[in-house]
Amino acid sequence: TTTTTINTPALNDQSNPSQDAVADKSERNTITMATSKFIKGPDLKRFMDKRLKLHLNGNRRLIGTLRGYDAYLNVVLEEAEQADDEKYIGRIVIRGNSIVQFETLERK
């Protein structure tokens, strides 16, 4: 993680003499926030609008067109169907922690 320091002007309230003493010692207050430059989601851009076969936990398999995803690997499949019996599902959102493997069914 990286640390970001933000300097803010000290409050100078004339009605509170102790606040004046604090402002005399330090003209600026410092707020420190921790941020991470490594927080990123999965890079699935190259699979967008492609037919995929997803292997899910519980030995389940789905085939569909990838329409969206997020940082948690939750995916949206369109025209989805079960791979085993080709039962049509339609549009479905699949939670990322249930996905075991992605397999592309298209070249380029």
HELIX and SHEET records of a PDB file:
HELIX    1   1 PRO A   17  LYS A   25  1                                   9    
HELIX    2   2 LYS A   45  PHE A   47  5                                   3    
HELIX    3   3 GLY A   96  SER A   98  5                                   3    
SHEET    1   A 2 THR A   2  PRO A   9  0                                        
SHEET    2   A 2 ARG A  28  THR A  35 -1                                        
SHEET    1   B 5 TYR A  88  ILE A  94  0                                        
SHEET    2   B 5 VAL A  75  GLN A  82 -1                                        
SHEET    3   B 5 ARG A  60  TYR A  69 -1                                        
SHEET    4   B 5 ARG A  51  LEU A  56 -1                                        
SHEET    5   B 5 ILE A  99  THR A 104 -1                                        
END                                                                             
